[in-house]
Amino acid sequence: MTDVWNYDYFVPPYGNRKGNRFEAWTLLSAIATLTSRVEVGCLVTCNSYRNPNLLATMAKTVDHISRGRLILGIGAGWFERECREYGYTFGTARERLRALSKALPQIKRRWQVELPRPVRNPIPILIGGEGEQVMLRLMAQPADIWNGFGPTQHYRHKCAVLDRWCAEVGRNPAEIERSVMTPTHTARTLDPLVEVGASHVIVNLRAPWKFGAVEKLVRWRDSWR
């Protein structure tokens, strides 16, 4: 799998907080039209920013634009300053997680009842988050892909927690693809993450993008095939 991701922030979470910004899903539709083979997604959509039924229809639309290349990345959200600036209720972490758990079946149900159906049905769902008591338990149920973070020992531990929750709810842990996001793109960093369970590596490249790094990543990926 090769994919391209953007992020769902209305306010830059790092660097110049007044810097350039665009709305994620509008931009994602443009990315879908400018590409033909890579999968596309948002890492990750903040659940509380859009009504679940609306988000399901937005995702289905980009799925059609991309001819079935969309992955729906979604999470509970964490950026309080952004919520205040745009007028969203931030609430507690538990409230945001509860809202996410309610939204996921609504999204899936909308894909089944609304026409036209998604091109790729069901659209795969990637859930981002690492909370061990609630979030990783939530992953063990509806997620197709789980995205976590390094370094290696941290990621290994989170994978083990997810495996335990899968056993608790009766799901085969092999059904959940393990994704990891990392800011570095050297084999020295990436190889250990693959060795402890990551089968999907997402490297965070910040503008101005250096496409030489992408070429190195492709060569590294091909070395594992």
Backbone as JSON, one array per atom type, in Angstrom:
{
  "sequence": "MTDVWNYDYFVPPYGNRKGNRFEAWTLLSAIATLTSRVEVGCLVTCNSYRNPNLLATMAKTVDHISRGRLILGIGAGWFERECREYGYTFGTARERLRALSKALPQIKRRWQVELPRPVRNPIPILIGGEGEQVMLRLMAQPADIWNGFGPTQHYRHKCAVLDRWCAEVGRNPAEIERSVMTPTHTARTLDPLVEVGASHVIVNLRAPWKFGAVEKLVRWRDSWR",
  "N": [[0.85, -1.2, 0.0], [0.57, 2.19, -0.87], [0.26, 5.5, 0.17], [-1.22, 8.79, 0.59], [-1.52, 11.39, 2.92], [-3.35, 14.0, 4.58], [-3.86, 16.46, 7.22], [-6.37, 17.1, 9.8], [-6.72, 19.9, 10.84], [-7.76, 23.09, 11.86], [-6.32, 25.11, 12.88], [-2.87, 25.52, 12.79], [-1.08, 23.01, 14.46], [1.5, 23.15, 15.34], [4.55, 25.08, 15.09], [4.12, 28.17, 13.37], [1.28, 29.42, 14.64], [-0.5, 31.03, 13.37], [-0.24, 30.47, 10.79], [-0.48, 29.38, 7.28], [-3.5, 27.74, 6.24], [-5.84, 25.19, 5.29], [-9.07, 23.7, 4.71], [-9.5, 20.3, 5.56], [-10.98, 18.14, 4.26], [-11.96, 19.27, 1.91], [-9.55, 19.82, 0.66], [-8.64, 17.2, 0.49], [-10.29, 16.09, -1.45], [-9.28, 17.37, -3.68], [-6.69, 16.29, -3.74], [-7.37, 13.68, -4.34], [-8.24, 13.93, -7.0], [-5.91, 14.63, -8.27], [-4.27, 12.48, -8.2], [-3.77, 8.99, -9.07], [-3.23, 6.38, -8.33], [-2.33, 6.06, -5.66], [-3.56, 5.5, -2.32], [-5.71, 7.62, -0.37], [-6.19, 9.82, 2.43], [-7.25, 11.28, 5.58], [-5.34, 12.08, 8.31], [-5.73, 12.53, 11.46], [-9.29, 12.62, 10.87], [-11.11, 14.79, 12.95], [-13.54, 13.68, 15.01], [-15.56, 15.21, 16.3], [-15.96, 17.5, 14.81], [-17.68, 17.29, 12.68], [-20.96, 16.28, 11.81], [-21.77, 12.82, 12.16], [-23.27, 11.49, 10.11], [-23.1, 13.33, 8.03], [-20.31, 13.31, 7.68], [-19.96, 10.69, 6.81], [-21.18, 10.81, 4.29], [-19.55, 12.72, 3.06], [-17.14, 11.26, 3.05], [-17.87, 9.11, 1.41], [-18.24, 10.5, -0.96], [-15.62, 11.4, -1.61], [-14.51, 8.9, -1.85], [-15.76, 8.04, -4.23], [-14.8, 10.01, -6.01], [-12.11, 9.36, -6.01], [-12.18, 6.85, -7.05], [-12.44, 4.64, -5.32], [-10.25, 4.78, -3.54], [-10.07, 5.8, -1.0], [-9.25, 5.98, 2.48], [-10.86, 6.12, 5.53], [-9.75, 8.03, 7.95], [-9.97, 8.56, 11.42], [-10.48, 10.13, 14.6], [-10.73, 10.92, 18.15], [-10.1, 13.54, 18.76], [-8.2, 16.32, 20.17], [-7.32, 18.94, 20.43], [-7.63, 21.62, 22.17], [-7.42, 24.45, 21.96], [-8.01, 24.95, 19.3], [-10.68, 24.11, 19.17], [-11.87, 26.07, 20.8], [-11.37, 28.39, 19.27], [-12.88, 27.94, 16.98], [-15.4, 27.51, 17.93], [-16.33, 25.02, 18.82], [-17.53, 22.56, 21.15], [-15.38, 21.4, 23.6], [-15.15, 19.57, 25.81], [-14.65, 16.62, 27.91], [-12.01, 14.12, 27.79], [-13.14, 11.57, 28.0], [-15.77, 12.08, 27.22], [-15.39, 12.82, 24.55], [-14.38, 10.44, 23.5], [-16.56, 8.76, 23.92], [-18.39, 9.93, 22.18], [-17.13, 9.36, 19.76], [-17.28, 6.56, 19.71], [-20.02, 6.24, 19.38], [-20.38, 7.44, 16.93], [-19.12, 5.86, 14.96], [-20.66, 3.42, 14.27], [-22.86, 4.78, 13.17], [-21.77, 6.01, 10.92], [-21.01, 3.77, 9.39], [-23.53, 2.63, 8.97], [-24.8, 4.6, 7.44], [-23.39, 4.39, 5.03], [-24.5, 2.07, 4.06], [-27.15, 2.59, 3.54], [-27.48, 4.8, 1.95], [-27.62, 6.13, -1.35], [-25.47, 6.86, -4.14], [-23.94, 3.65, -3.35], [-20.75, 3.32, -1.62], [-17.76, 3.09, -3.64], [-15.67, 1.4, -2.83], [-16.7, -0.85, -0.69], [-17.08, -2.12, 2.41], [-15.72, 1.16, 3.08], [-12.41, 1.3, 4.22], [-11.6, 1.81, 7.68], [-9.49, 3.8, 9.53], [-8.34, 4.23, 12.76], [-7.02, 6.61, 14.9], [-5.05, 6.8, 17.81], [-4.04, 6.26, 21.26], [-4.82, 5.71, 23.88], [-5.01, 3.55, 26.61], [-7.09, 2.49, 28.19], [-9.59, 3.11, 27.09], [-9.51, 4.0, 24.31], [-7.87, 2.09, 22.87], [-9.33, -0.17, 23.39], [-11.64, 0.46, 22.02], [-10.57, 0.41, 19.44], [-10.29, -2.32, 19.07], [-12.69, -3.22, 18.17], [-14.33, -1.85, 15.86], [-12.32, -1.08, 14.06], [-10.35, -1.12, 11.06], [-7.76, -0.46, 10.6], [-5.22, 0.46, 12.83], [-3.62, 3.34, 14.03], [-0.62, 4.27, 15.51], [2.19, 5.57, 17.4], [5.81, 5.92, 17.38], [8.56, 5.89, 19.82], [10.2, 2.66, 19.15], [9.94, 0.82, 21.42], [7.81, 1.91, 22.79], [5.79, 1.68, 20.86], [5.71, -1.1, 20.55], [4.67, -1.82, 23.05], [2.09, -0.62, 22.97], [0.97, -2.1, 20.88], [0.83, -4.6, 22.11], [-1.03, -4.06, 24.11], [-3.3, -3.55, 22.54], [-3.62, -6.1, 21.42], [-4.38, -7.52, 23.7], [-6.86, -6.35, 24.28], [-8.25, -7.15, 22.01], [-8.38, -9.9, 22.47], [-10.03, -9.79, 24.68], [-12.49, -8.87, 23.64], [-13.01, -10.75, 21.79], [-11.95, -10.69, 19.18], [-9.95, -11.39, 16.34], [-6.67, -10.43, 16.47], [-5.08, -10.2, 14.23], [-6.67, -9.22, 12.27], [-6.63, -6.5, 12.34], [-4.91, -4.01, 10.84], [-1.64, -2.77, 11.49], [-0.52, 0.4, 11.89], [1.95, 2.97, 11.83], [3.01, 6.22, 12.71], [5.69, 8.32, 12.03], [8.33, 10.74, 12.52], [10.72, 10.47, 11.23], [12.69, 9.1, 8.52], [14.58, 7.11, 8.08], [16.12, 3.94, 7.49], [17.21, 2.87, 9.78], [15.56, 3.77, 11.8], [13.0, 2.95, 10.92], [13.05, 0.16, 10.37], [13.12, -1.29, 12.95], [10.5, -0.7, 13.87], [8.86, -2.01, 12.04], [9.65, -4.59, 12.63], [8.52, -5.02, 15.14], [5.86, -5.13, 14.61], [4.56, -3.2, 12.94], [2.92, -2.79, 9.91], [2.34, -0.86, 8.19], [3.64, 2.09, 7.4], [3.79, 5.47, 8.08], [5.19, 8.44, 7.21], [5.9, 11.57, 8.51], [6.09, 14.36, 6.69], [7.07, 17.63, 6.47], [6.28, 20.81, 5.03], [8.79, 22.9, 3.47], [8.4, 20.29, 1.12], [10.62, 17.6, 0.61], [11.32, 15.76, -2.0], [13.22, 13.9, -2.43], [13.41, 12.49, -0.08], [11.05, 11.03, -0.2], [11.63, 9.33, -2.34], [13.67, 7.81, -1.2], [12.19, 6.54, 0.77], [10.5, 4.92, -0.78], [12.36, 3.18, -1.89], [13.25, 1.96, 0.45], [10.83, 0.73, 1.29], [10.48, -1.1, -0.82], [12.59, -2.77, -0.33], [11.71, -4.41, 1.65], [9.95, -6.13, 0.48]],
  "CA": [[0.0, 0.0, 0.0], [1.19, 3.51, -0.86], [-0.83, 6.43, 0.43], [-0.94, 10.2, 0.87], [-2.41, 11.85, 3.98], [-3.25, 15.34, 5.13], [-4.37, 16.45, 8.59], [-7.62, 17.82, 10.01], [-6.56, 21.0, 11.79], [-8.13, 24.42, 11.4], [-5.24, 25.94, 13.39], [-1.66, 24.7, 12.79], [-0.8, 22.55, 15.83], [2.89, 23.43, 15.68], [5.09, 26.17, 14.28], [3.37, 29.42, 13.37], [-0.14, 29.12, 14.84], [-1.29, 31.86, 12.45], [0.23, 30.14, 9.45], [-1.44, 29.01, 6.24], [-4.34, 26.59, 6.57], [-6.96, 24.86, 4.41], [-9.94, 22.68, 5.28], [-8.9, 19.02, 5.2], [-11.71, 17.3, 3.33], [-11.96, 19.95, 0.62], [-8.23, 19.57, 0.1], [-8.51, 15.77, 0.18], [-10.93, 15.83, -2.74], [-8.34, 17.81, -4.71], [-5.63, 15.28, -3.8], [-7.93, 12.51, -5.03], [-8.3, 14.18, -8.44], [-4.56, 14.82, -8.8], [-3.57, 11.2, -8.11], [-4.52, 7.92, -9.75], [-2.95, 5.05, -7.8], [-2.14, 6.02, -4.2], [-4.72, 5.69, -1.47], [-5.7, 8.94, 0.24], [-6.95, 9.9, 3.66], [-6.97, 12.34, 6.53], [-4.74, 11.48, 9.51], [-7.02, 11.88, 11.28], [-10.44, 13.49, 11.01], [-11.63, 14.97, 14.31], [-14.94, 13.25, 14.98], [-16.52, 16.18, 16.81], [-16.09, 18.66, 13.93], [-18.69, 17.06, 11.65], [-21.99, 15.3, 12.1], [-21.33, 11.53, 11.62], [-23.92, 11.19, 8.84], [-22.48, 14.2, 7.04], [-18.95, 12.82, 7.42], [-20.1, 9.47, 6.01], [-21.47, 11.22, 2.91], [-18.32, 13.34, 2.56], [-16.18, 10.2, 2.78], [-18.34, 8.38, 0.23], [-18.01, 11.35, -2.13], [-14.2, 11.32, -1.96], [-14.32, 7.52, -2.32], [-16.13, 8.0, -5.64], [-13.86, 10.84, -6.77], [-10.83, 8.64, -6.1], [-12.47, 5.51, -7.57], [-12.25, 3.61, -4.32], [-8.93, 4.84, -2.92], [-10.13, 6.51, 0.28], [-9.27, 5.39, 3.81], [-11.41, 7.08, 6.47], [-9.02, 8.17, 9.21], [-10.81, 9.3, 12.37], [-10.07, 10.07, 16.0], [-11.61, 11.62, 19.09], [-9.71, 14.95, 18.87], [-7.43, 16.65, 21.38], [-6.73, 20.28, 20.34], [-8.59, 22.5, 22.82], [-7.34, 25.82, 21.44], [-8.72, 24.96, 18.02], [-12.12, 24.06, 19.48], [-12.29, 27.39, 21.29], [-11.33, 29.38, 18.19], [-13.92, 27.67, 15.99], [-16.69, 27.43, 18.57], [-16.76, 23.66, 19.14], [-17.44, 22.14, 22.54], [-14.23, 20.51, 23.77], [-15.56, 18.49, 26.7], [-13.6, 15.79, 28.51], [-11.53, 13.05, 26.92], [-14.11, 10.48, 28.01], [-16.92, 12.48, 26.4], [-15.0, 12.77, 23.14], [-14.28, 9.03, 23.13], [-17.91, 8.22, 23.87], [-18.97, 10.42, 20.94], [-16.53, 8.61, 18.66], [-17.83, 5.2, 19.7], [-21.37, 6.32, 18.84], [-20.34, 7.89, 15.54], [-18.64, 4.85, 14.02], [-21.76, 2.65, 13.67], [-23.69, 5.66, 12.34], [-21.07, 6.18, 9.64], [-21.13, 2.52, 8.63], [-24.92, 2.45, 8.59], [-25.08, 5.54, 6.36], [-22.83, 3.82, 3.8], [-25.33, 0.96, 3.59], [-28.52, 2.99, 3.2], [-27.5, 5.96, 1.06], [-27.19, 5.88, -2.73], [-24.94, 5.54, -4.49], [-23.08, 3.02, -2.37], [-19.33, 3.57, -1.86], [-17.07, 2.24, -4.6], [-15.06, 0.36, -1.98], [-17.72, -0.98, 0.34], [-17.01, -0.86, 3.15], [-14.51, 1.97, 3.09], [-11.64, 0.96, 5.42], [-11.54, 2.83, 8.72], [-8.29, 3.89, 10.36], [-8.56, 4.99, 13.98], [-5.77, 7.06, 15.5], [-5.12, 7.04, 19.25], [-3.24, 5.3, 22.03], [-5.29, 5.54, 25.25], [-5.07, 2.11, 26.87], [-8.31, 2.05, 28.87], [-10.79, 3.28, 26.27], [-9.26, 4.1, 22.87], [-7.41, 0.84, 22.27], [-10.46, -1.1, 23.45], [-12.49, 0.84, 20.9], [-9.91, -0.09, 18.24], [-10.44, -3.77, 18.95], [-14.02, -3.57, 17.66], [-14.69, -1.53, 14.48], [-11.23, -0.56, 13.24], [-9.61, -1.94, 10.1], [-6.36, -0.07, 10.76], [-4.92, 1.29, 14.0], [-2.39, 4.14, 13.87], [0.05, 4.72, 16.72], [3.42, 6.34, 17.24], [7.02, 5.4, 17.97], [9.6, 5.0, 19.33], [9.91, 1.24, 19.0], [9.46, 0.16, 22.63], [6.47, 2.46, 23.04], [4.88, 1.09, 19.88], [5.56, -2.51, 20.9], [3.78, -1.9, 24.21], [0.73, -0.32, 22.55], [0.5, -3.26, 20.11], [0.49, -5.65, 23.06], [-2.3, -3.68, 24.75], [-4.36, -3.78, 21.55], [-3.81, -7.54, 21.35], [-5.13, -7.95, 24.89], [-8.25, -5.94, 24.13], [-8.83, -8.02, 20.99], [-8.72, -11.15, 23.16], [-11.14, -9.49, 25.6], [-13.75, -8.72, 22.91], [-13.18, -11.88, 20.89], [-11.58, -10.39, 17.8], [-8.63, -11.83, 15.91], [-5.84, -9.21, 16.32], [-4.49, -10.14, 12.89], [-7.6, -8.53, 11.38], [-6.38, -5.06, 12.43], [-3.6, -3.62, 10.31], [-0.91, -1.92, 12.42], [0.1, 1.54, 11.23], [2.72, 3.82, 12.74], [3.44, 7.5, 12.15], [7.01, 8.66, 12.56], [8.87, 11.94, 11.87], [11.99, 10.17, 10.57], [12.5, 8.21, 7.39], [15.76, 6.3, 7.86], [15.93, 2.52, 7.75], [17.59, 2.61, 11.16], [14.37, 4.03, 12.61], [11.81, 2.27, 10.43], [13.17, -1.3, 10.45], [12.65, -1.84, 14.23], [9.05, -0.57, 13.98], [8.29, -3.13, 11.28], [9.97, -5.83, 13.33], [7.63, -5.21, 16.3], [4.47, -5.3, 14.22], [4.0, -2.23, 12.0], [2.9, -3.19, 8.5], [1.96, 0.34, 7.46], [4.47, 3.15, 7.95], [3.45, 6.8, 7.58], [6.24, 9.37, 7.59], [5.43, 12.95, 8.56], [6.94, 15.27, 5.94], [6.56, 18.99, 6.57], [6.68, 21.71, 3.95], [8.78, 22.52, 2.05], [8.61, 18.86, 0.99], [11.82, 17.17, -0.1], [10.88, 14.52, -2.62], [14.29, 12.91, -2.3], [13.04, 11.65, 1.07], [10.03, 10.1, -0.66], [12.31, 8.32, -3.15], [14.35, 6.91, -0.26], [11.15, 5.72, 1.42], [10.05, 3.9, -1.73], [13.42, 2.16, -1.97], [13.2, 1.21, 1.72], [9.65, -0.12, 1.22], [10.7, -2.2, -1.77], [13.57, -3.71, 0.24], [10.99, -5.34, 2.54], [9.06, -6.99, -0.3]],
  "C": [[0.88, 1.25, 0.0], [0.08, 4.54, -0.72], [-0.31, 7.83, 0.72], [-1.99, 10.69, 1.86], [-2.25, 13.35, 4.19], [-3.74, 15.31, 6.57], [-5.59, 17.34, 8.74], [-7.45, 18.83, 11.14], [-7.0, 22.3, 11.14], [-7.09, 25.45, 11.84], [-3.98, 25.08, 13.39], [-1.28, 24.3, 14.22], [0.65, 22.77, 16.27], [3.41, 24.53, 14.75], [4.28, 27.43, 14.45], [1.88, 29.14, 13.48], [-1.05, 30.0, 13.98], [-0.9, 31.59, 11.0], [-0.88, 29.73, 8.5], [-2.23, 27.78, 6.66], [-5.42, 26.42, 5.51], [-7.8, 23.79, 5.09], [-9.58, 21.31, 4.7], [-9.66, 18.26, 4.12], [-11.88, 17.96, 1.96], [-10.64, 19.71, -0.09], [-8.07, 18.11, -0.31], [-9.17, 15.43, -1.14], [-10.04, 16.27, -3.89], [-7.2, 16.81, -4.87], [-6.12, 14.05, -4.57], [-7.96, 12.71, -6.54], [-6.92, 14.28, -9.07], [-3.72, 13.55, -8.74], [-4.41, 10.13, -8.78], [-4.3, 6.55, -9.13], [-2.86, 5.01, -6.28], [-3.49, 6.12, -3.49], [-4.58, 7.03, -0.76], [-6.53, 8.92, 1.51], [-6.52, 11.07, 4.5], [-6.51, 11.71, 7.84], [-4.71, 12.51, 10.64], [-8.11, 12.95, 11.4], [-10.85, 13.6, 12.47], [-13.13, 14.7, 14.29], [-15.91, 14.36, 15.34], [-16.72, 17.39, 15.88], [-17.18, 18.51, 12.88], [-19.71, 16.04, 12.13], [-21.62, 13.96, 11.45], [-21.98, 11.18, 10.28], [-23.38, 12.06, 7.71], [-21.09, 13.69, 6.67], [-19.0, 11.56, 6.55], [-20.34, 9.82, 4.54], [-20.26, 11.9, 2.28], [-17.31, 12.26, 2.17], [-16.58, 9.41, 1.53], [-18.08, 9.19, -1.04], [-16.55, 11.29, -2.57], [-13.85, 9.9, -2.41], [-14.67, 7.42, -3.8], [-15.17, 8.83, -6.49], [-12.55, 10.09, -7.01], [-10.97, 7.25, -6.7], [-12.06, 4.42, -6.58], [-10.91, 3.61, -3.62], [-8.92, 5.52, -1.56], [-10.0, 5.55, 1.46], [-9.83, 6.46, 4.75], [-10.6, 7.03, 7.76], [-9.82, 9.03, 10.17], [-10.28, 9.11, 13.78], [-10.97, 10.95, 16.85], [-11.29, 13.11, 19.19], [-9.04, 15.26, 20.19], [-7.09, 18.13, 21.5], [-7.72, 21.32, 20.89], [-8.58, 23.9, 22.24], [-8.12, 25.94, 20.13], [-10.23, 24.93, 18.24], [-12.63, 25.41, 19.94], [-12.36, 28.39, 20.15], [-12.46, 29.2, 17.2], [-15.29, 27.41, 16.62], [-17.23, 26.04, 18.81], [-16.65, 23.41, 20.64], [-16.3, 21.14, 22.68], [-14.58, 19.32, 24.65], [-14.37, 17.75, 27.29], [-13.15, 14.73, 27.52], [-12.54, 11.9, 26.86], [-15.34, 10.83, 27.17], [-16.59, 12.41, 24.91], [-14.89, 11.32, 22.65], [-15.66, 8.38, 23.02], [-18.6, 8.67, 22.57], [-18.43, 9.67, 19.73], [-17.11, 7.21, 18.57], [-19.25, 5.18, 19.16], [-21.37, 6.66, 17.35], [-20.0, 6.77, 14.56], [-19.76, 3.97, 13.46], [-22.7, 3.5, 12.82], [-23.09, 5.84, 10.95], [-21.24, 4.93, 8.79], [-22.56, 2.29, 8.14], [-25.29, 3.37, 7.41], [-24.56, 5.02, 5.03], [-23.72, 2.73, 3.22], [-26.71, 1.41, 3.11], [-28.59, 4.11, 2.17], [-26.99, 5.58, -0.32], [-26.46, 7.1, -3.28], [-24.09, 4.97, -3.36], [-21.62, 3.41, -2.63], [-18.77, 2.63, -2.93], [-16.41, 1.08, -3.88], [-15.96, 0.24, -0.75], [-17.48, -2.25, 1.15], [-15.68, -0.13, 2.93], [-13.71, 1.59, 4.34], [-11.54, 2.13, 6.38], [-10.23, 2.71, 9.48], [-8.62, 4.75, 11.57], [-7.21, 5.33, 14.59], [-5.96, 7.32, 16.98], [-4.42, 5.95, 20.02], [-3.71, 5.09, 23.47], [-5.59, 4.08, 25.55], [-6.38, 1.64, 27.47], [-9.55, 2.12, 27.98], [-10.46, 3.2, 24.78], [-8.83, 2.77, 22.27], [-8.47, -0.26, 22.39], [-11.42, -0.81, 22.29], [-11.9, 0.33, 19.58], [-10.22, -1.55, 17.99], [-11.77, -4.17, 18.35], [-14.23, -3.15, 16.2], [-13.53, -1.2, 13.55], [-10.71, -1.6, 12.25], [-8.11, -1.69, 10.24], [-6.24, 0.73, 12.04], [-3.63, 2.04, 13.73], [-1.88, 4.6, 15.22], [1.35, 5.42, 16.39], [4.6, 5.59, 17.86], [7.37, 6.17, 19.22], [9.25, 3.51, 19.49], [9.33, 0.61, 20.25], [8.05, 0.64, 22.99], [5.45, 1.8, 22.11], [4.64, -0.38, 20.18], [4.56, -2.69, 22.05], [2.33, -1.65, 23.79], [0.15, -1.46, 21.72], [0.06, -4.39, 21.04], [-0.82, -5.34, 23.78], [-3.46, -3.92, 23.8], [-4.65, -5.27, 21.42], [-4.64, -8.05, 22.53], [-6.6, -7.56, 24.78], [-8.95, -6.77, 23.06], [-9.24, -9.35, 21.61], [-9.93, -10.96, 24.05], [-12.48, -9.45, 24.85], [-13.97, -9.82, 21.89], [-12.87, -11.59, 19.44], [-10.17, -10.88, 17.52], [-7.76, -10.59, 15.7], [-5.21, -9.08, 14.94], [-5.4, -9.43, 11.9], [-7.37, -7.02, 11.36], [-4.97, -4.76, 11.92], [-2.95, -2.63, 11.27], [-0.15, -0.85, 11.64], [0.88, 2.35, 12.27], [3.11, 5.1, 12.01], [4.73, 7.91, 12.83], [7.55, 9.88, 11.84], [10.16, 11.67, 11.11], [11.8, 9.11, 9.5], [13.75, 7.39, 7.07], [15.46, 4.84, 8.18], [16.26, 2.18, 9.2], [16.42, 2.83, 12.12], [13.2, 3.15, 12.21], [11.88, 0.75, 10.58], [12.7, -1.86, 11.79], [11.14, -1.74, 14.41], [8.35, -1.69, 13.21], [8.5, -4.44, 12.02], [9.07, -6.08, 14.53], [6.15, -5.18, 15.91], [3.89, -4.32, 13.22], [4.06, -2.78, 10.58], [2.57, -2.02, 7.59], [2.7, 1.5, 8.11], [4.12, 4.47, 7.27], [4.49, 7.78, 8.1], [5.73, 10.79, 7.46], [6.45, 13.85, 7.86], [6.32, 16.66, 5.99], [7.09, 19.85, 5.43], [7.87, 22.55, 4.4], [9.19, 21.06, 1.88], [9.86, 18.58, 0.16], [11.52, 15.8, -0.7], [11.99, 13.48, -2.69], [14.01, 11.97, -1.14], [11.99, 10.62, 0.66], [10.66, 8.98, -1.49], [13.04, 7.32, -2.27], [13.36, 5.98, 0.42], [10.67, 4.61, 0.49], [11.09, 2.8, -1.85], [13.43, 1.31, -0.7], [12.02, 0.25, 1.72], [9.9, -1.34, 0.35], [11.71, -3.21, -1.22], [12.92, -4.72, 1.16], [10.12, -6.32, 1.77], [9.73, -8.32, -0.61]]
}
